[in-house]
Amino acid sequence: MTNYSEKYSGRFVINSHDKITIRGRDMRLAQKTRNGYVLMNADGTGISETFDFCQLSRLNMAKEIHHEPDFFTPKAAARRSAVSTSRLCDLSTKQRMRLKLRHALVSAFLEMQQESLVKANDRSIEKCMPEICRRAHSYLSDEAPEPEAIQREIDVRSGVRRKTRGGNLVAAVAPVHPRTLRSWLAKFTEFGMNGLADSISNRGNRISYFNAEERALLMRTVKESYLSLNGPWKATTVDDVKIAFRDENRKREEQGLSALRVPSREAVRNAINGLDKFQVVLARKGHAEAVKLFKPVSGGLQVDRPFQRVEIDEWSIDLITHLADSGLLSLFTKEELNDLGLDNKTGRWWITAAIDCRTRCIVGMKLTLNPTTCASLECLRMTTSDKGSWADAVGAVSGWHMAATPETLVSDNGPAFKAFKFTEACNDLKITHELSIAGMPSMRGTIERVFRTAAMNLLPRLNGRTFSSVLERGDHPAEKRACLGPEDLCFALVRWIVDIYHNTPHSGLGGKTPLEQWEDDAKDGNFPLKACPSVRSDRLAFGVEVKRHLDKYGVSVLGIKYHSEALANWYIKFGKQKMVVRWLASDIGCVEVRLGDEWHQLEAVGSGFDGLHAQVWLEARRSLKTSNPAKLKWREDTVCDAISAIREMNIHRSLQFGLITQNWNPERVESAEQNLFCGFNITGSDVDTTITPGQYGRTVQPSKTEAVVVSQPPEPSVPSRSKNMRKKWDVREGDE
């Protein structure tokens, strides 16, 4: 049956490569049915929806459908990447004027080419350039002239009518070089008018003239002087800046340092104009006036509850730090320190951070030398975990307890976020992962704003800032001033996030601080929709997947054996085989093993491994190996003593240990097993015998195993087992 809309407007046809936007939702064809189409999201996620022909016809007549044919073809994708814009209305006024001039010249050339008056070579174009410019003038007008004006112009040229006296203002078209015109013609032929758009507006030097110290003193003085309830004039702030620089230069002269350049009046005015407008009104006119002027009325990102939308991104810190750190040197090997970047060198760090768009609270942060999938996974896991231990480590006044499972996670198109491991973790935690459009940071405006705030307010206070470009840096000796280590950098970042950023009024929150917004939502019962994932969910989503051989003792990872009743029954039924194991470095007390189509939890055989970090366990094994290199079989109580000793060092709770990304992959696990756990075994502790009163004879009681401490590396010949592990027998007299 054909309805009215379909009869008079025609059936709406959708092809496999078309893009359909219905009420703001981008979709593409999934399947064609007898009565309509099944459309799915353009990114392939979410639930598909069925539209019949009648419904599509009505939407089409109501102009609620935006149809882009062949949008997903390779040719269309190449076209979009080659041109600077897809719509001319997106261009600025100056860009439109330049494009209009180019289009006029190209159109005039094509018009003369059709009349066989010009050829597409430099000599012919140069000869006909005056006529091309004259004809291009008719293409520059936004509206067609009146018919009377056209006829009058024809009569004047033919001599029928005299030329009007006084003349009028005519926009002349300047000639261009023939090669330039031919290049415009090639772009117009291949991409149409969009190919004639330029990017001249992106040129120019936008780097600050001042170095780090001058900029820091300038901004500090401007804020102290101008951001006052007294409302001082800009001229007053200019005088205060001159006084501040004069006093600072006197101190530097006494120290034998070069003088700082004094900013001009225009430089001070530019610094004042670059201040956050909300902060200016808040400091000069008070909170009520700031809320009145800047409170958002409507529009923007609509987020109703915490963790409904979380944005995650990477940022290269413009700061050189000393990467050596004595607090961690005893916990890692030389190779591991090099991988972490703690190798007595200087370099830049990358931050992977996540922010909740509802409250503007930073809910995750990881440091790494290179942006990797491991860093993004650890940042996501930090988002779902309580971060109070890091706040306590720096002595923060406020807490860092914001944690939940995000409903939607938005990232850019970086390789770390497009990797399958990251996508798999989001899917297992039921998180909708959205990749924003490449080259458009405004799609992640919340997290991008945080990075800009940190660059303006935090980094200028730290020694070793490198600046974002060579021109901005100038002669600033960043490498020589790099005196910050990872512990200092982690301390500054966490303290700035918890006590400064979370307690600074935010214009997007109506003057509230992120911490106040979080607390107000909690008071109103506006809690996150999803709770934090369980320990098993963490292990399955973020765990490292390795393959291990199953025997009657269970499976072993890093020298620790794991077993359960279900695994024993599986071994009885199927015997020895390779098992898939998922293992989380932050808690090696349990692992997950795949039995058939299901995952089963296995606990470690022995005590002392619950909540133990893999790095602490590796250091405990190294200490045992150092004390007796040839010994492979150790009692359980001896191993527990070694673990306790490492824990007492409090290394695994240090700040940078939790914030610096550690890449635990199957290759690293296998390497550690080959180097430290080859033949390693843990046995149960000996049960001491007791003296039974009222009996004759002597009771032989073995005491604690003594380990021979070897201070120097062992000789090439391996000592016998009897020399390095022996029992000490105490002889006690029984009751007569």
C-alpha positions in Angstrom: 0.0 0.0 0.0 1.3 3.4 -1.0 0.6 6.4 1.3 0.1 10.0 0.4 3.7 11.1 1.2 5.3 8.2 -0.8 2.9 8.8 -3.7 3.6 12.5 -4.3 7.2 12.7 -3.0 8.6 9.4 -4.2 10.1 6.5 -2.2 13.1 7.5 -0.1 16.0 5.4 -1.3 19.1 4.7 0.8 22.2 3.0 -0.5 24.8 1.0 1.4 27.4 3.9 1.5 25.0 6.7 2.3 24.9 8.6 5.6 21.5 9.4 7.1 21.1 11.9 9.9 17.6 11.7 11.6 17.0 14.1 14.5 20.7 14.5 15.1 21.5 10.8 15.0 24.0 9.7 12.4 23.1 6.3 10.8 23.8 4.1 7.9 22.1 1.2 6.1 22.3 -2.1 7.9 19.7 -4.1 5.9 16.9 -3.5 3.4 13.6 -5.2 4.1 10.4 -5.7 2.1 8.7 -2.7 3.7 11.6 -0.4 4.6 15.2 -0.2 5.9 17.1 -1.2 9.1 19.4 1.6 10.1 22.3 1.4 12.6 24.5 4.0 14.1 27.2 5.3 11.8 29.9 4.0 14.1 28.4 0.6 14.2 27.5 0.7 17.9 24.2 0.7 19.7 20.8 -0.6 18.7 19.6 -0.7 15.2 16.2 0.8 14.3 13.7 -0.1 11.5 12.0 2.6 9.4 9.4 1.8 6.8 9.0 3.6 3.5 6.0 5.6 4.7 7.8 6.9 7.8 10.9 7.8 5.8 8.8 9.7 3.3 7.0 11.7 6.0 10.4 12.5 7.6 11.8 13.5 4.3 8.9 15.9 3.5 9.2 17.3 7.0 12.9 18.0 6.3 14.0 16.0 9.3 16.4 13.9 7.3 19.9 14.9 6.2 21.0 12.6 3.4 24.7 12.4 2.3 25.0 10.0 -0.6 28.2 7.9 -0.9 29.6 9.4 2.3 31.4 6.2 3.4 33.1 5.6 0.0 37.0 5.9 -0.1 36.7 8.6 -2.7 34.4 10.7 -0.5 36.8 10.2 2.5 39.8 11.3 0.4 37.8 14.4 -0.7 37.0 15.4 2.9 40.6 15.0 4.0 41.9 17.1 1.1 39.7 20.1 1.5 39.8 22.4 4.5 36.0 22.7 4.8 32.9 20.8 3.7 30.6 23.9 3.8 31.4 27.4 2.6 29.3 28.9 5.4 31.9 27.6 7.9 34.5 30.0 6.5 35.4 33.3 8.0 34.5 36.6 6.2 38.0 37.0 4.8 38.2 33.4 3.7 34.9 33.8 1.8 36.2 36.9 0.1 39.4 35.2 -1.1 37.4 32.1 -2.2 34.9 34.4 -4.1 37.8 36.0 -6.0 39.4 32.7 -6.9 36.1 31.3 -8.0 35.4 34.4 -10.2 38.7 34.1 -12.0 38.3 30.3 -12.5 34.7 30.8 -13.8 35.8 33.5 -16.2 38.6 31.3 -17.5 36.2 28.4 -18.1 33.7 30.7 -19.8 36.4 31.9 -22.2 37.7 28.4 -22.7 34.2 27.3 -23.8 34.3 30.1 -26.4 37.8 28.9 -27.5 39.3 32.2 -26.6 42.0 30.9 -24.2 43.9 27.7 -23.7 45.2 26.1 -20.4 48.8 27.1 -20.8 50.8 30.0 -19.3 51.3 31.9 -22.5 47.6 31.9 -23.5 46.5 32.8 -19.9 49.0 35.6 -19.6 47.8 37.1 -22.9 44.1 36.9 -22.0 44.5 37.9 -18.3 43.0 41.4 -18.8 39.8 39.9 -20.3 39.7 37.2 -17.7 39.8 39.9 -14.9 37.1 41.9 -16.7 34.8 38.9 -17.0 35.5 37.8 -13.4 33.9 41.0 -12.1 30.5 39.8 -13.1 30.9 36.8 -10.8 31.8 38.8 -7.7 28.4 40.3 -7.1 26.3 38.5 -4.5 23.0 39.2 -6.3 22.2 39.5 -10.0 21.8 43.1 -11.3 18.4 44.5 -12.4 17.4 43.8 -16.0 17.4 47.6 -16.7 21.0 47.8 -15.5 22.0 45.0 -17.8 20.3 46.5 -20.8 21.8 49.9 -20.1 25.3 48.4 -20.0 24.7 46.6 -23.3 23.5 49.9 -24.9 26.5 51.8 -23.6 28.9 49.3 -25.1 27.0 49.2 -28.4 27.0 53.0 -28.6 23.2 53.4 -28.6 23.3 55.2 -25.2 25.7 57.6 -23.8 27.8 56.6 -20.7 26.5 58.0 -17.4 28.5 61.0 -16.2 30.4 60.9 -12.9 30.9 57.2 -13.1 30.5 54.8 -10.2 32.7 52.7 -7.9 33.7 49.3 -9.4 35.7 46.6 -7.7 38.6 45.8 -10.0 40.0 42.2 -10.1 43.8 42.1 -9.8 45.5 39.8 -12.3 47.3 36.7 -10.9 50.2 34.6 -12.3 49.1 31.9 -14.8 50.5 29.1 -12.7 48.4 30.3 -9.8 45.3 30.3 -11.9 46.1 26.8 -13.2 46.5 25.4 -9.7 43.2 26.9 -8.7 41.6 25.4 -11.8 43.0 22.0 -10.9 41.6 22.2 -7.4 38.2 23.4 -8.7 38.0 20.6 -11.2 38.7 17.9 -8.6 37.0 19.2 -5.4 34.7 22.0 -6.6 34.4 25.3 -4.8 35.5 23.7 -1.5 38.9 23.1 -3.0 39.4 26.8 -3.5 39.3 27.5 0.3 42.6 28.3 1.9 44.1 28.2 5.4 45.9 31.5 5.5 44.2 32.5 8.7 46.2 29.8 10.5 49.5 31.5 9.7 51.4 33.8 11.9 53.4 33.8 15.1 51.2 33.4 18.2 54.1 32.6 20.6 54.7 34.7 23.7 57.6 37.2 23.5 58.6 36.7 27.2 60.5 33.7 28.7 59.2 31.7 31.6 60.4 33.9 34.5 59.2 37.1 32.9 55.8 35.6 32.0 55.4 34.2 35.5 56.2 37.5 37.2 54.0 39.4 34.8 51.0 37.1 35.3 51.4 37.0 39.1 51.6 40.8 39.4 48.6 41.3 37.0 46.5 38.9 39.1 47.5 40.4 42.4 46.9 44.0 41.1 44.0 43.7 38.8 41.9 41.0 40.4 40.8 43.0 43.3 37.4 44.2 44.7 38.7 47.7 44.6 38.4 47.6 40.8 41.8 49.2 39.9 42.3 50.7 36.4 44.5 49.0 33.8 46.9 51.9 34.1 47.3 51.2 37.8 48.2 47.6 37.0 50.7 48.8 34.4 52.5 50.8 37.1 52.4 47.9 39.5 54.0 45.6 36.9 56.8 48.2 36.3 57.5 48.4 40.0 57.5 44.6 40.4 60.0 44.2 37.5 62.2 47.0 38.9 62.4 45.4 42.3 63.1 41.9 40.8 65.9 43.3 38.5 67.6 44.9 41.6 67.7 41.5 43.3 69.0 39.8 40.1 71.7 42.5 39.7 72.9 41.8 43.3 73.0 38.1 42.4 74.9 38.7 39.1 72.0 37.6 36.9 70.8 39.3 33.7 67.9 41.7 34.0 64.4 40.7 33.0 62.7 42.6 30.1 60.1 45.0 31.4 56.7 44.5 29.6 55.3 47.4 27.8 51.8 48.9 28.5 50.4 47.0 25.5 51.9 43.7 26.8 50.2 44.3 30.3 46.9 45.1 28.6 47.1 41.9 26.5 47.9 39.9 29.7 44.8 41.5 31.4 42.6 40.8 28.4 43.8 37.2 28.4 42.5 36.5 31.9 39.5 34.2 32.3 36.5 36.6 32.1 34.6 34.7 34.8 37.6 34.9 37.2 37.9 38.6 36.5 34.2 39.4 37.3 34.3 37.0 40.3 37.4 38.7 41.8 36.3 42.3 41.0 32.6 42.2 41.4 31.8 39.3 43.6 30.2 35.9 43.2 26.6 37.1 42.7 27.5 39.3 39.8 29.6 36.6 38.2 26.8 34.1 38.4 24.4 36.6 37.0 26.6 37.3 34.0 27.9 33.9 33.2 25.3 31.4 34.4 24.5 29.2 31.3 20.9 29.5 30.3 20.6 26.7 27.8 22.6 24.7 25.3 26.0 23.1 25.7 26.6 19.6 26.9 23.6 18.2 28.8 24.8 15.9 31.5 22.3 15.0 34.3 24.3 12.9 36.7 28.0 12.1 37.7 29.8 9.7 35.4 27.2 9.9 32.8 29.9 11.2 30.4 33.6 10.9 31.1 36.2 12.3 28.7 39.7 10.9 28.5 42.7 12.2 26.6 46.5 12.4 26.6 48.7 15.5 27.1 52.5 16.0 26.8 53.7 18.1 29.7 55.9 21.0 28.8 58.3 20.2 31.6 61.7 18.5 31.8 62.2 16.4 34.9 65.0 14.3 36.3 63.8 10.8 35.8 66.0 9.2 38.4 64.3 8.4 41.6 66.0 6.8 44.6 62.7 5.8 46.2 62.1 3.2 43.6 65.6 2.1 42.6 65.5 -0.9 45.0 62.2 -2.2 43.7 63.0 -2.4 40.0 65.8 -3.9 37.9 67.8 -1.8 35.6 65.8 -2.9 32.5 62.5 -2.1 34.3 63.8 1.3 35.4 64.7 2.1 31.8 61.2 1.0 30.6 59.6 3.3 33.3 61.9 6.2 32.4 63.7 6.3 35.7 67.2 6.1 34.1 69.1 9.1 35.3 68.1 11.1 32.3 65.9 14.1 31.6 62.8 14.0 29.4 59.1 14.9 29.0 56.2 13.0 30.5 52.8 12.3 29.1 49.6 12.5 31.2 46.6 10.3 30.5 43.7 12.0 32.4 40.0 11.5 32.7 37.4 14.0 33.8 33.7 13.8 34.8 31.7 16.2 32.6 28.9 16.6 35.2 31.0 17.7 38.2 34.3 18.7 36.3 36.2 16.5 38.8 39.4 14.8 37.5 38.7 11.1 38.2 41.9 9.5 36.8 45.5 10.3 36.0 48.5 8.3 34.9 52.1 9.3 34.0 54.0 7.6 31.2 56.9 8.4 28.9 54.9 7.5 25.8 51.2 7.3 25.3 50.3 3.6 25.3 47.3 1.4 25.6 48.6 0.3 29.0 48.5 3.9 30.3 44.9 4.4 29.0 43.8 1.1 30.6 45.3 2.0 33.9 43.7 5.5 33.8 40.3 3.9 33.1 40.9 1.5 36.0 41.8 4.5 38.2 38.6 6.1 37.2 36.7 3.2 38.7 38.7 3.1 41.9 39.0 5.2 45.1 42.0 7.5 44.9 42.2 8.5 48.5 45.6 6.9 49.1 47.2 9.3 46.7 45.6 12.3 48.3 46.8 11.1 51.7 50.3 10.6 50.4 50.7 14.3 49.5 48.9 15.5 52.7 45.9 17.0 50.7 43.2 18.7 52.7 40.4 17.5 50.4 39.6 14.0 49.5 39.9 12.2 46.1 37.1 9.7 46.5 35.2 10.2 43.2 34.9 6.7 41.6 32.3 4.9 39.6 31.9 3.1 36.3 31.3 5.6 33.4 28.2 5.3 31.3 29.9 6.9 28.3 33.6 7.3 27.7 34.7 9.9 25.0 38.2 9.9 23.6 40.1 11.0 20.5 41.2 8.8 17.7 44.6 8.1 19.2 46.1 4.6 18.8 45.9 4.0 22.5 42.2 4.4 22.5 41.5 2.6 19.3 43.4 -0.5 20.4 41.4 -3.7 20.8 42.5 -4.1 24.5 41.0 -0.8 25.4 37.8 -1.4 23.4 37.5 -4.8 25.0 37.8 -3.5 28.5 35.1 -0.9 27.9 32.8 -3.5 26.4 33.3 -5.9 29.4 32.5 -3.1 31.8 29.4 -2.1 29.8 30.9 1.3 29.0 29.8 3.0 25.7 33.1 4.1 24.1 32.8 7.1 21.7 35.6 8.2 19.4 35.3 11.9 18.6 36.0 13.4 15.2 39.7 13.5 14.5 41.2 17.0 14.5 38.3 18.6 16.5 39.4 18.9 20.1 36.2 20.9 20.8 34.4 17.6 20.8 36.2 16.9 24.1 36.1 20.5 25.3 36.0 19.6 29.0 39.2 17.7 29.2 41.0 20.0 26.8 40.1 23.0 29.0 41.6 21.2 32.0 44.9 20.8 30.1 44.9 24.5 29.2 44.2 25.4 32.8 47.1 23.3 34.0 49.4 24.8 31.4 48.6 28.3 32.6 48.3 27.9 36.3 50.5 24.9 37.3 53.5 24.5 34.9 54.8 28.1 35.1 55.4 27.5 38.8 57.6 24.4 38.2 61.3 24.5 37.2 62.2 22.8 33.9 59.3 24.0 31.8 60.1 23.4 28.1 57.2 25.4 26.4 55.2 24.1 23.5 57.5 25.4 20.8 61.1 26.6 20.2 60.0 30.2 19.6 58.0 30.3 22.8 60.9 28.8 24.7 63.6 31.2 23.4 66.9 30.9 25.4 65.3 29.6 28.5 67.7 26.9 29.9 65.0 24.2 30.6 67.5 21.3 30.8 69.7 23.1 33.3 66.8 24.0 35.4 65.3 20.5 35.4 65.5 19.8 39.1 62.2 17.9 39.6 62.0 14.1 39.9 59.0 11.9 39.4 58.1 12.1 43.1 58.0 15.9 42.9 56.0 15.9 39.7 53.5 13.5 41.1 53.2 15.5 44.3 52.6 18.7 42.4 50.0 17.2 40.1 48.0 15.4 42.8 48.1 18.4 45.2 47.1 20.8 42.4 44.2 18.5 41.4 42.8 17.7 44.8 43.3 21.0 46.7 43.4 23.6 43.9 41.5 22.6 40.8 38.7 20.8 42.7 38.3 23.9 44.9 38.4 26.6 42.2 35.1 28.1 41.1 34.2 26.9 37.6 32.2 29.0 35.1 30.5 25.9 33.7 29.1 25.0 37.1 27.6 28.4 37.8 30.4 29.5 40.2 30.5 26.3 42.1 33.8 24.3 42.6 34.0 20.7 41.2 34.1 19.4 44.8 31.0 21.4 45.7 29.1 20.1 42.7 30.0 16.5 43.6 28.9 17.0 47.2 25.7 18.8 46.2 24.8 15.9 43.8 25.4 13.5 46.6 23.1 15.5 49.0 20.4 15.6 46.3 20.6 11.8 45.7 22.0 12.3 42.2 24.4 9.4 42.3 26.3 7.7 39.5 24.2 5.2 37.7 26.8 2.4 37.8 28.8 1.3 40.8 32.5 0.5 40.8 33.3 -2.8 39.2 34.0 -5.8 41.5 37.5 -7.3 41.9 36.6 -10.1 39.5 35.3 -7.7 36.9 38.6 -5.7 37.3 40.6 -8.8 36.8 38.7 -9.9 33.7 38.6 -6.5 32.1 42.1 -5.2 32.9 44.0 -8.5 33.6 47.0 -9.7 31.5 46.1 -12.9 29.6 48.8 -15.6 29.7 48.8 -19.3 28.9 50.0 -21.8 31.5 50.4 -25.6 31.7 48.0 -27.4 34.0 49.3 -30.3 36.2 48.2 -31.9 39.5 49.6 -28.9 41.4 47.4 -26.4 39.4 48.7 -23.5 37.4 51.7 -21.3 38.2 52.3 -17.6 37.5 55.5 -15.9 38.7 56.3 -18.9 40.9 52.9 -18.8 42.7 50.7 -21.8 42.4 46.9 -21.4 42.1 44.4 -24.3 42.6 40.8 -25.0 43.3 38.4 -27.9 43.4 36.9 -27.0 40.0 40.4 -27.0 38.5 41.2 -30.3 40.1 38.1 -31.9 38.6 39.0 -30.4 35.2 42.5 -32.0 35.5 41.0 -35.4 36.4 38.8 -35.3 33.3 41.1 -33.8 30.7 44.6 -34.2 32.1 47.6 -31.9 31.3 46.9 -29.1 28.9 47.5 -25.4 28.4 45.1 -23.1 30.2 44.2 -19.4 29.6 44.8 -17.4 32.7 44.0 -13.7 33.4 46.2 -12.1 36.1 46.1 -8.6 37.5 49.4 -7.2 38.7 47.9 -5.1 41.5 46.5 -8.2 43.3 48.2 -11.6 42.7 46.3 -13.3 45.4 43.8 -14.6 42.8 43.7 -15.3 39.1 41.0 -16.2 36.6 41.3 -19.4 34.6 39.1 -20.3 31.6 37.4 -23.7 32.0 35.4 -24.4 28.9 33.2 -21.4 28.3 33.4 -19.9 31.8 36.0 -18.1 33.9 36.7 -19.6 37.4 38.6 -17.8 40.2 41.7 -19.5 41.6 43.2 -18.6 44.9 47.0 -18.7 45.6 48.2 -21.8 47.4 49.7 -20.3 50.5 49.2 -17.2 52.7 50.4 -13.7 52.4 49.5 -13.1 48.7 46.1 -11.4 49.1 46.3 -7.8 47.8 50.0 -8.2 47.1 51.4 -6.2 44.1 53.4 -8.2 41.6 56.3 -5.7 41.8 56.6 -6.3 45.6 56.6 -10.0 45.0 59.4 -9.7 42.5 61.5 -7.7 44.9 60.8 -10.3 47.6 62.0 -13.0 45.3 65.2 -11.0 44.5 65.9 -10.6 48.2 65.6 -14.4 48.7 67.8 -15.0 45.7 70.4 -12.5 47.0 70.5 -14.2 50.4 71.0 -17.7 48.9 71.4 -17.8 45.1 71.4 -21.6 44.7 68.4 -22.3 46.9 65.2 -23.0 45.0 62.9 -24.5 47.7 61.8 -22.1 50.4 59.5 -22.5 53.4 56.3 -20.5 53.4 57.1 -18.5 56.6 60.4 -17.4 55.2 58.7 -16.1 52.0 56.1 -14.3 54.2 58.9 -12.7 56.2 60.5 -11.4 53.0 57.2 -10.0 51.8 56.6 -8.3 55.1 60.0 -6.7 55.0 59.4 -5.3 51.6 56.0 -4.0 52.7 57.5 -2.3 55.7 59.7 -0.2 53.3 56.4 1.3 52.2 57.7 1.5 48.6 54.6 0.1 46.9 52.5 2.8 48.6 54.8 5.7 47.4 53.2 8.2 45.2 54.9 7.6 41.9 54.6 3.8 42.3 50.9 4.1 41.7 50.8 7.0 39.2 53.6 5.9 36.8 52.4 3.4 34.3 53.9 -0.1 34.5 53.5 -2.1 31.3 52.6 -5.6 32.5 52.3 -7.7 29.4 52.8 -11.4 28.7 56.3 -10.9 27.6 57.4 -9.2 30.8 55.7 -11.9 32.9 57.5 -14.6 30.9 60.9 -12.8 31.2 60.5 -12.5 35.0 59.6 -16.2 35.4 62.7 -17.3 33.4 65.0 -15.0 35.4 63.7 -15.4 38.9 61.3 -18.3 39.2 62.9 -21.1 37.2 62.7 -24.1 39.6 61.4 -21.9 42.4 59.1 -23.7 44.9 57.4 -22.8 48.2 56.8 -25.5 50.8 54.7 -25.5 53.9 56.2 -24.5 57.2 57.5 -27.2 59.5 55.3 -27.9 62.5 57.4 -27.8 65.7 57.0 -30.9 67.9 56.4 -30.4 71.6 57.7 -32.2 74.7 55.1 -34.5 76.2 55.2 -34.2 80.0 55.3 -37.4 82.0 57.2 -39.5 79.5 60.8 -40.8 79.3 63.3 -40.1 76.6 64.3 -37.1 74.6 62.2 -35.2 72.0 64.0 -34.1 68.9 62.5 -30.7 67.7 63.6 -29.0 64.5 64.0 -25.2 64.8 63.6 -22.5 62.1 65.5 -23.1 58.9 68.7 -21.0 58.7 69.6 -19.4 55.4 73.2 -18.8 54.7 73.6 -15.1 53.7 75.9 -14.7 50.7 77.2 -11.1 50.5 79.1 -11.7 47.3 78.0 -13.4 44.1 78.5 -17.2 44.2 81.3 -19.1 42.5 80.6 -20.6 39.1 80.3 -24.1 40.7 76.9 -24.5 42.3 77.2 -25.5 45.9 75.5 -28.6 47.1 72.0 -28.4 48.6 73.2 -29.7 52.0 75.6 -26.8 52.5 73.0 -24.1 51.9 69.9 -25.6 53.5 70.2 -27.7 56.7 68.2 -28.4 59.8 69.5 -27.4 63.3 68.5 -30.0 65.9 68.0 -29.0 69.6 68.2 -31.8 72.1 66.0 -31.4 75.1 65.7 -33.6 78.2 62.3 -35.1 78.9 60.7 -35.5 82.4 62.2 -38.3 84.4 
